[in-house]
Amino acid sequence: MVFDRVAVPVAVCDVYGAVQLANPAMAAECGTTPGRLRGRDVLELFRPQEATQVERIAEALRLRHRSRYQVSVCWRSPDGTERYGELTADPVSDTVQETPALLVMLRVLGGREPSPEAPPTRVTPMEARILALLAGGATTARAARETDLTVDGVNYHLRRLSARWDATNRTELVARAYALGVLAVRVWPPAPTVPAGSE
């Protein structure tokens, strides 16, 4: 089939943007096979840079305007590179009365290497305070009293920190807080350093 041999990433979508058919070049941009793109929303695969562009196109399609529509998009390629480009959608149908399908073509304009993720040292002032209390030997109940939180509230913050730092227990949480510079070394009672910021 000629469609599969086209080097440009191309897909046929319904009027709502669900992929009905995609060529291998389009699937390669998403790191999958053409069959696995079927039913996926093209604007979830390729994120629009401006929501207003999409709203204008949706309104035009509702009014059955038959123009070429362009949307600036970005997406992450299979190798992790942030890519950007332009989706062009052309309504196509056999008759004017028929609900059109969209012939969608992707023009790749460039890419940016993924920026290295910042180390997960950012904590809220509340998280830093709870860590300092734990480092000083406080129980969950005492930490709750001193921070005006409930016990569940303290546990909520501890669960978030444990997930962020991949810590299995409170001792490891406190050790990581010192290693990451969240708690000041050689200070008693334990105290947070200046928090890196709030989330």
SESELO-776550 format. One record per residue: x, y, z of N, C-alpha, C in turn; residue in three letters. Coordinates in steps of 0.05 Angstrom, whole numbers, plus 5000, padded with zeros to 4 digits. Example, Ala and Ser with C-alpha at 12.3 -4.5 7.8 and 13.67 -1.06 7.14 Angstrom:
REM SESELO-776550
> 5264 | 4886 | 5156 | 5246 | 4910 | 5156 | 5264 | 4934 | 5156 | Ala
> 5257 | 4955 | 5142 | 5273 | 4979 | 5143 | 5258 | 5001 | 5157 | Ser
END
This chain:
REM SESELO-776550
> 5017 | 4976 | 5000 | 5000 | 5000 | 5000 | 5018 | 5025 | 5000 | Met
> 5011 | 5044 | 4983 | 5027 | 5069 | 4981 | 5028 | 5084 | 5007 | Val
> 5006 | 5084 | 5022 | 5004 | 5098 | 5047 | 5027 | 5090 | 5066 | Phe
> 5033 | 5064 | 5066 | 5054 | 5054 | 5084 | 5082 | 5061 | 5075 | Asp
> 5085 | 5068 | 5050 | 5112 | 5074 | 5039 | 5118 | 5104 | 5041 | Arg
> 5099 | 5121 | 5048 | 5103 | 5149 | 5050 | 5123 | 5155 | 5073 | Val
> 5144 | 5170 | 5067 | 5164 | 5175 | 5088 | 5155 | 5195 | 5108 | Ala
> 5135 | 5212 | 5101 | 5125 | 5232 | 5120 | 5106 | 5218 | 5139 | Val
> 5107 | 5225 | 5165 | 5088 | 5213 | 5184 | 5059 | 5222 | 5177 | Pro
> 5041 | 5203 | 5172 | 5014 | 5209 | 5164 | 4995 | 5191 | 5179 | Val
> 4971 | 5202 | 5186 | 4950 | 5186 | 5198 | 4923 | 5195 | 5188 | Ala
> 4904 | 5177 | 5188 | 4876 | 5185 | 5182 | 4862 | 5183 | 5209 | Val
> 4848 | 5205 | 5216 | 4834 | 5206 | 5242 | 4804 | 5212 | 5236 | Cys
> 4787 | 5205 | 5256 | 4760 | 5213 | 5253 | 4758 | 5243 | 5261 | Asp
> 4735 | 5254 | 5259 | 4732 | 5283 | 5263 | 4739 | 5292 | 5291 | Val
> 4739 | 5272 | 5310 | 4746 | 5278 | 5338 | 4775 | 5274 | 5344 | Tyr
> 4791 | 5265 | 5324 | 4819 | 5262 | 5328 | 4829 | 5235 | 5335 | Gly
> 4811 | 5215 | 5336 | 4819 | 5187 | 5342 | 4832 | 5175 | 5317 | Ala
> 4855 | 5163 | 5320 | 4870 | 5152 | 5297 | 4855 | 5127 | 5287 | Val
> 4850 | 5127 | 5261 | 4838 | 5103 | 5248 | 4858 | 5087 | 5233 | Gln
> 4878 | 5101 | 5223 | 4899 | 5088 | 5207 | 4924 | 5105 | 5209 | Leu
> 4947 | 5093 | 5212 | 4972 | 5108 | 5213 | 4993 | 5093 | 5197 | Ala
> 5011 | 5108 | 5185 | 5033 | 5095 | 5170 | 5057 | 5090 | 5189 | Asn
> 5076 | 5073 | 5180 | 5098 | 5066 | 5198 | 5115 | 5091 | 5206 | Pro
> 5116 | 5111 | 5190 | 5132 | 5135 | 5197 | 5118 | 5149 | 5221 | Ala
> 5092 | 5150 | 5221 | 5077 | 5163 | 5244 | 5081 | 5146 | 5269 | Met
> 5078 | 5120 | 5265 | 5082 | 5102 | 5288 | 5110 | 5104 | 5300 | Ala
> 5130 | 5106 | 5283 | 5158 | 5108 | 5292 | 5162 | 5133 | 5310 | Ala
> 5148 | 5155 | 5304 | 5150 | 5179 | 5320 | 5139 | 5174 | 5348 | Glu
> 5122 | 5154 | 5351 | 5109 | 5148 | 5377 | 5122 | 5123 | 5389 | Cys
> 5141 | 5111 | 5376 | 5155 | 5088 | 5387 | 5138 | 5063 | 5388 | Gly
> 5120 | 5060 | 5368 | 5102 | 5037 | 5368 | 5097 | 5028 | 5340 | Thr
> 5077 | 5011 | 5336 | 5070 | 5001 | 5310 | 5044 | 5015 | 5301 | Thr
> 5038 | 5016 | 5275 | 5014 | 5029 | 5266 | 4988 | 5018 | 5279 | Pro
> 4987 | 4992 | 5282 | 4962 | 4980 | 5294 | 4957 | 4990 | 5322 | Gly
> 4978 | 4995 | 5337 | 4975 | 5003 | 5365 | 4967 | 5033 | 5367 | Arg
> 4969 | 5048 | 5346 | 4959 | 5075 | 5347 | 4929 | 5078 | 5342 | Leu
> 4917 | 5057 | 5331 | 4888 | 5057 | 5325 | 4872 | 5063 | 5350 | Arg
> 4855 | 5083 | 5348 | 4838 | 5091 | 5371 | 4850 | 5111 | 5390 | Gly
> 4876 | 5116 | 5387 | 4889 | 5136 | 5405 | 4882 | 5164 | 5395 | Arg
> 4881 | 5183 | 5414 | 4876 | 5211 | 5407 | 4901 | 5224 | 5397 | Asp
> 4901 | 5235 | 5373 | 4925 | 5246 | 5361 | 4936 | 5270 | 5377 | Val
> 4918 | 5284 | 5391 | 4927 | 5307 | 5407 | 4937 | 5299 | 5435 | Leu
> 4935 | 5273 | 5442 | 4948 | 5263 | 5466 | 4976 | 5253 | 5458 | Glu
> 4979 | 5243 | 5434 | 5005 | 5234 | 5424 | 5023 | 5258 | 5419 | Leu
> 5011 | 5279 | 5408 | 5026 | 5303 | 5400 | 5013 | 5327 | 5414 | Phe
> 5025 | 5337 | 5435 | 5013 | 5358 | 5452 | 5013 | 5385 | 5438 | Arg
> 4989 | 5397 | 5436 | 4987 | 5424 | 5424 | 5002 | 5444 | 5441 | Pro
> 5015 | 5463 | 5427 | 5029 | 5485 | 5441 | 5009 | 5506 | 5451 | Gln
> 4987 | 5509 | 5436 | 4967 | 5529 | 5444 | 4939 | 5517 | 5442 | Glu
> 4925 | 5516 | 5465 | 4898 | 5504 | 5466 | 4879 | 5519 | 5447 | Ala
> 4883 | 5546 | 5444 | 4865 | 5561 | 5427 | 4865 | 5552 | 5398 | Thr
> 4888 | 5542 | 5389 | 4889 | 5532 | 5361 | 4870 | 5509 | 5358 | Gln
> 4870 | 5491 | 5377 | 4853 | 5467 | 5376 | 4823 | 5475 | 5378 | Val
> 4817 | 5494 | 5395 | 4789 | 5502 | 5398 | 4779 | 5514 | 5372 | Glu
> 4795 | 5531 | 5359 | 4787 | 5543 | 5333 | 4782 | 5521 | 5312 | Arg
> 4799 | 5502 | 5311 | 4796 | 5480 | 5292 | 4771 | 5464 | 5297 | Ile
> 4767 | 5457 | 5323 | 4743 | 5442 | 5330 | 4718 | 5457 | 5322 | Ala
> 4717 | 5483 | 5327 | 4694 | 5499 | 5319 | 4690 | 5499 | 5289 | Glu
> 4712 | 5502 | 5274 | 4710 | 5503 | 5245 | 4700 | 5476 | 5234 | Ala
> 4709 | 5454 | 5246 | 4699 | 5428 | 5237 | 4670 | 5424 | 5244 | Leu
> 4661 | 5434 | 5267 | 4633 | 5432 | 5273 | 4616 | 5447 | 5253 | Arg
> 4627 | 5469 | 5243 | 4613 | 5485 | 5223 | 4617 | 5474 | 5194 | Leu
> 4631 | 5452 | 5192 | 4637 | 5438 | 5167 | 4654 | 5455 | 5148 | Arg
> 4671 | 5472 | 5159 | 4690 | 5486 | 5142 | 4711 | 5466 | 5132 | His
> 4719 | 5470 | 5108 | 4738 | 5451 | 5096 | 4764 | 5465 | 5089 | Arg
> 4779 | 5472 | 5109 | 4804 | 5485 | 5105 | 4826 | 5467 | 5115 | Ser
> 4851 | 5475 | 5110 | 4874 | 5461 | 5121 | 4879 | 5473 | 5148 | Arg
> 4882 | 5457 | 5169 | 4886 | 5466 | 5196 | 4914 | 5458 | 5205 | Tyr
> 4928 | 5477 | 5218 | 4955 | 5471 | 5228 | 4956 | 5476 | 5258 | Gln
> 4970 | 5458 | 5272 | 4973 | 5459 | 5301 | 5002 | 5455 | 5308 | Val
> 5014 | 5474 | 5323 | 5041 | 5470 | 5333 | 5040 | 5450 | 5356 | Ser
> 5057 | 5430 | 5354 | 5057 | 5408 | 5374 | 5085 | 5401 | 5384 | Val
> 5086 | 5388 | 5407 | 5111 | 5376 | 5416 | 5105 | 5348 | 5426 | Cys
> 5125 | 5331 | 5428 | 5122 | 5304 | 5437 | 5149 | 5293 | 5445 | Trp
> 5149 | 5271 | 5459 | 5174 | 5259 | 5467 | 5179 | 5234 | 5449 | Arg
> 5202 | 5234 | 5436 | 5208 | 5212 | 5418 | 5216 | 5187 | 5434 | Ser
> 5217 | 5164 | 5422 | 5224 | 5140 | 5437 | 5252 | 5141 | 5451 | Pro
> 5270 | 5157 | 5440 | 5297 | 5160 | 5453 | 5298 | 5181 | 5475 | Asp
> 5274 | 5193 | 5481 | 5273 | 5212 | 5502 | 5276 | 5241 | 5494 | Gly
> 5282 | 5246 | 5468 | 5286 | 5273 | 5458 | 5259 | 5287 | 5457 | Thr
> 5258 | 5312 | 5466 | 5234 | 5328 | 5464 | 5234 | 5340 | 5435 | Glu
> 5214 | 5332 | 5420 | 5213 | 5341 | 5392 | 5190 | 5360 | 5388 | Arg
> 5191 | 5377 | 5368 | 5170 | 5395 | 5363 | 5166 | 5397 | 5333 | Tyr
> 5141 | 5405 | 5325 | 5135 | 5407 | 5297 | 5107 | 5417 | 5293 | Gly
> 5096 | 5409 | 5271 | 5069 | 5420 | 5263 | 5052 | 5397 | 5252 | Glu
> 5028 | 5395 | 5263 | 5008 | 5376 | 5252 | 4991 | 5392 | 5232 | Leu
> 4987 | 5381 | 5208 | 4969 | 5392 | 5189 | 4946 | 5373 | 5185 | Thr
> 4921 | 5383 | 5188 | 4898 | 5366 | 5185 | 4881 | 5376 | 5162 | Ala
> 4876 | 5359 | 5143 | 4859 | 5365 | 5120 | 4833 | 5348 | 5122 | Asp
> 4810 | 5360 | 5123 | 4785 | 5345 | 5123 | 4781 | 5332 | 5095 | Pro
> 4775 | 5306 | 5095 | 4771 | 5292 | 5070 | 4746 | 5275 | 5072 | Val
> 4729 | 5276 | 5051 | 4706 | 5258 | 5049 | 4697 | 5257 | 5020 | Ser
> 4680 | 5238 | 5014 | 4671 | 5234 | 4986 | 4651 | 5256 | 4978 | Asp
> 4635 | 5265 | 4997 | 4615 | 5285 | 4991 | 4616 | 5307 | 5012 | Thr
> 4606 | 5331 | 5005 | 4606 | 5353 | 5024 | 4588 | 5348 | 5048 | Val
> 4567 | 5333 | 5044 | 4548 | 5327 | 5066 | 4560 | 5307 | 5086 | Gln
> 4577 | 5290 | 5077 | 4588 | 5269 | 5093 | 4607 | 5280 | 5115 | Glu
> 4606 | 5268 | 5139 | 4624 | 5277 | 5160 | 4652 | 5270 | 5152 | Thr
> 4670 | 5289 | 5151 | 4697 | 5284 | 5141 | 4715 | 5269 | 5160 | Pro
> 4734 | 5254 | 5148 | 4756 | 5244 | 5164 | 4778 | 5265 | 5162 | Ala
> 4798 | 5262 | 5178 | 4820 | 5281 | 5177 | 4846 | 5267 | 5168 | Leu
> 4858 | 5277 | 5147 | 4884 | 5268 | 5139 | 4904 | 5285 | 5153 | Leu
> 4919 | 5272 | 5172 | 4937 | 5287 | 5189 | 4966 | 5281 | 5181 | Val
> 4981 | 5302 | 5176 | 5010 | 5299 | 5170 | 5026 | 5313 | 5191 | Met
> 5048 | 5301 | 5198 | 5066 | 5312 | 5218 | 5091 | 5322 | 5204 | Leu
> 5098 | 5348 | 5209 | 5123 | 5359 | 5199 | 5141 | 5363 | 5223 | Arg
> 5163 | 5348 | 5225 | 5182 | 5351 | 5247 | 5200 | 5375 | 5242 | Val
> 5201 | 5393 | 5261 | 5217 | 5417 | 5258 | 5243 | 5416 | 5273 | Leu
> 5244 | 5400 | 5294 | 5269 | 5398 | 5309 | 5265 | 5383 | 5335 | Gly
> 5286 | 5382 | 5351 | 5285 | 5368 | 5376 | 5305 | 5379 | 5395 | Gly
> 5300 | 5374 | 5421 | 5318 | 5382 | 5442 | 5325 | 5358 | 5459 | Arg
> 5350 | 5355 | 5466 | 5358 | 5333 | 5483 | 5343 | 5336 | 5510 | Glu
> 5336 | 5313 | 5522 | 5322 | 5315 | 5548 | 5340 | 5328 | 5569 | Pro
> 5329 | 5347 | 5583 | 5345 | 5360 | 5604 | 5348 | 5340 | 5628 | Ser
> 5371 | 5339 | 5639 | 5374 | 5320 | 5662 | 5355 | 5328 | 5684 | Pro
> 5343 | 5307 | 5696 | 5324 | 5313 | 5717 | 5339 | 5323 | 5742 | Glu
> 5327 | 5343 | 5754 | 5338 | 5354 | 5779 | 5337 | 5332 | 5800 | Ala
> 5357 | 5330 | 5817 | 5355 | 5311 | 5838 | 5331 | 5316 | 5856 | Pro
> 5319 | 5296 | 5867 | 5294 | 5299 | 5882 | 5299 | 5310 | 5910 | Pro
> 5313 | 5333 | 5912 | 5318 | 5344 | 5938 | 5298 | 5365 | 5947 | Thr
> 5281 | 5374 | 5928 | 5262 | 5395 | 5935 | 5242 | 5385 | 5955 | Arg
> 5239 | 5400 | 5977 | 5220 | 5393 | 5998 | 5205 | 5418 | 6005 | Val
> 5181 | 5414 | 6015 | 5165 | 5437 | 6025 | 5175 | 5444 | 6053 | Thr
> 5170 | 5468 | 6062 | 5178 | 5475 | 6090 | 5166 | 5456 | 6110 | Pro
> 5141 | 5447 | 6105 | 5128 | 5428 | 6124 | 5143 | 5401 | 6124 | Met
> 5151 | 5392 | 6100 | 5165 | 5366 | 6099 | 5192 | 5369 | 6113 | Glu
> 5206 | 5391 | 6110 | 5232 | 5395 | 6123 | 5228 | 5396 | 6153 | Ala
> 5207 | 5408 | 6163 | 5202 | 5409 | 6192 | 5196 | 5382 | 6203 | Arg
> 5180 | 5366 | 6189 | 5174 | 5339 | 6198 | 5199 | 5322 | 6199 | Ile
> 5216 | 5324 | 6178 | 5241 | 5309 | 6178 | 5259 | 5317 | 6201 | Leu
> 5260 | 5343 | 6208 | 5277 | 5351 | 6230 | 5266 | 5340 | 6256 | Ala
> 5240 | 5340 | 6260 | 5228 | 5328 | 6284 | 5234 | 5298 | 6286 | Leu
> 5231 | 5284 | 6264 | 5238 | 5255 | 6264 | 5267 | 5250 | 6271 | Leu
> 5284 | 5267 | 6260 | 5313 | 5264 | 6265 | 5319 | 5268 | 6295 | Ala
> 5303 | 5284 | 6308 | 5307 | 5289 | 6336 | 5293 | 5268 | 6354 | Gly
> 5280 | 5248 | 6342 | 5268 | 5226 | 6357 | 5238 | 5229 | 6362 | Gly
> 5226 | 5249 | 6349 | 5197 | 5253 | 6354 | 5181 | 5230 | 6342 | Ala
> 5159 | 5223 | 6356 | 5140 | 5203 | 6346 | 5122 | 5218 | 6325 | Thr
> 5106 | 5202 | 6311 | 5088 | 5214 | 6292 | 5068 | 5232 | 6307 | Thr
> 5058 | 5223 | 6330 | 5039 | 5239 | 6346 | 5051 | 5266 | 6354 | Ala
> 5076 | 5265 | 6363 | 5089 | 5290 | 6372 | 5094 | 5308 | 6347 | Arg
> 5103 | 5297 | 6325 | 5107 | 5313 | 6301 | 5080 | 5326 | 6292 | Ala
> 5058 | 5311 | 6295 | 5032 | 5322 | 6288 | 5025 | 5346 | 6307 | Ala
> 5030 | 5343 | 6333 | 5024 | 5365 | 6351 | 5041 | 5389 | 6345 | Arg
> 5066 | 5385 | 6340 | 5085 | 5408 | 6336 | 5081 | 5422 | 6309 | Glu
> 5068 | 5409 | 6290 | 5064 | 5421 | 6264 | 5035 | 5429 | 6259 | Thr
> 5018 | 5424 | 6279 | 4989 | 5429 | 6277 | 4976 | 5413 | 6255 | Asp
> 4987 | 5389 | 6250 | 4975 | 5371 | 6231 | 4962 | 5348 | 6247 | Leu
> 4946 | 5331 | 6233 | 4937 | 5306 | 6244 | 4959 | 5285 | 6240 | Thr
> 4956 | 5263 | 6254 | 4974 | 5241 | 6250 | 4973 | 5232 | 6220 | Val
> 4949 | 5231 | 6209 | 4946 | 5224 | 6181 | 4960 | 5244 | 6163 | Asp
> 4959 | 5270 | 6170 | 4973 | 5290 | 6154 | 5003 | 5286 | 6154 | Gly
> 5014 | 5280 | 6178 | 5043 | 5274 | 6179 | 5050 | 5250 | 6162 | Val
> 5034 | 5229 | 6165 | 5039 | 5204 | 6149 | 5037 | 5210 | 6119 | Asn
> 5019 | 5227 | 6111 | 5016 | 5235 | 6083 | 5042 | 5246 | 6073 | Tyr
> 5054 | 5265 | 6088 | 5079 | 5278 | 6080 | 5102 | 5257 | 6079 | His
> 5102 | 5239 | 6099 | 5123 | 5219 | 6099 | 5120 | 5199 | 6076 | Leu
> 5095 | 5192 | 6069 | 5092 | 5174 | 6046 | 5101 | 5188 | 6020 | Arg
> 5095 | 5213 | 6017 | 5104 | 5228 | 5993 | 5135 | 5229 | 5991 | Arg
> 5148 | 5235 | 6014 | 5177 | 5235 | 6015 | 5189 | 5208 | 6009 | Leu
> 5177 | 5187 | 6021 | 5187 | 5160 | 6016 | 5185 | 5152 | 5987 | Ser
> 5163 | 5160 | 5974 | 5160 | 5153 | 5945 | 5180 | 5169 | 5929 | Ala
> 5184 | 5195 | 5935 | 5202 | 5212 | 5920 | 5231 | 5203 | 5922 | Arg
> 5239 | 5195 | 5947 | 5266 | 5188 | 5952 | 5271 | 5158 | 5951 | Trp
> 5249 | 5142 | 5945 | 5251 | 5113 | 5945 | 5262 | 5102 | 5971 | Asp
> 5252 | 5113 | 5993 | 5261 | 5104 | 6020 | 5242 | 5084 | 6031 | Ala
> 5253 | 5063 | 6045 | 5236 | 5042 | 6054 | 5226 | 5046 | 6083 | Thr
> 5239 | 5063 | 6098 | 5231 | 5068 | 6126 | 5239 | 5096 | 6135 | Asn
> 5232 | 5103 | 6159 | 5237 | 5130 | 6169 | 5267 | 5135 | 6174 | Arg
> 5281 | 5115 | 6182 | 5310 | 5118 | 6187 | 5324 | 5126 | 6160 | Thr
> 5316 | 5112 | 6139 | 5327 | 5118 | 6113 | 5319 | 5146 | 6104 | Glu
> 5294 | 5154 | 6110 | 5286 | 5181 | 6103 | 5303 | 5202 | 6116 | Leu
> 5308 | 5199 | 6142 | 5325 | 5218 | 6156 | 5353 | 5218 | 6146 | Val
> 5364 | 5194 | 6140 | 5391 | 5192 | 6129 | 5393 | 5207 | 6102 | Ala
> 5373 | 5203 | 6085 | 5373 | 5216 | 6059 | 5370 | 5246 | 6063 | Arg
> 5355 | 5255 | 6082 | 5351 | 5284 | 6087 | 5378 | 5296 | 6093 | Ala
> 5395 | 5283 | 6109 | 5421 | 5293 | 6115 | 5439 | 5292 | 6090 | Tyr
> 5438 | 5269 | 6076 | 5455 | 5266 | 6052 | 5449 | 5286 | 6031 | Ala
> 5423 | 5294 | 6028 | 5415 | 5312 | 6007 | 5417 | 5342 | 6016 | Leu
> 5425 | 5346 | 6041 | 5428 | 5373 | 6051 | 5402 | 5387 | 6060 | Gly
> 5381 | 5370 | 6063 | 5356 | 5382 | 6073 | 5358 | 5388 | 6103 | Val
> 5373 | 5371 | 6118 | 5377 | 5376 | 6146 | 5406 | 5385 | 6150 | Leu
> 5409 | 5405 | 6167 | 5436 | 5416 | 6173 | 5452 | 5396 | 6189 | Ala
> 5477 | 5392 | 6181 | 5495 | 5374 | 6196 | 5507 | 5388 | 6219 | Val
> 5516 | 5373 | 6239 | 5528 | 5383 | 6264 | 5511 | 5404 | 6278 | Arg
> 5485 | 5401 | 6278 | 5467 | 5419 | 6291 | 5448 | 5402 | 6308 | Val
> 5445 | 5410 | 6334 | 5426 | 5397 | 6352 | 5410 | 5417 | 6367 | Trp
> 5385 | 5415 | 6369 | 5368 | 5394 | 6357 | 5368 | 5397 | 6327 | Pro
> 5361 | 5375 | 6313 | 5361 | 5376 | 6284 | 5345 | 5399 | 6273 | Pro
> 5355 | 5411 | 6251 | 5341 | 5434 | 6239 | 5344 | 5432 | 6209 | Ala
> 5323 | 5440 | 6195 | 5325 | 5441 | 6166 | 5343 | 5463 | 6157 | Pro
> 5356 | 5458 | 6134 | 5371 | 5480 | 6121 | 5350 | 5497 | 6108 | Thr
> 5357 | 5518 | 6095 | 5338 | 5535 | 6082 | 5324 | 5517 | 6061 | Val
> 5297 | 5513 | 6062 | 5284 | 5496 | 6043 | 5289 | 5504 | 6015 | Pro
> 5292 | 5484 | 5997 | 5297 | 5489 | 5969 | 5273 | 5502 | 5955 | Ala
> 5250 | 5502 | 5968 | 5226 | 5514 | 5956 | 5202 | 5497 | 5962 | Gly
> 5180 | 5507 | 5955 | 5155 | 5492 | 5960 | 5146 | 5481 | 5933 | Ser
> 5128 | 5460 | 5936 | 5118 | 5448 | 5912 | 5092 | 5459 | 5904 | Glu
END
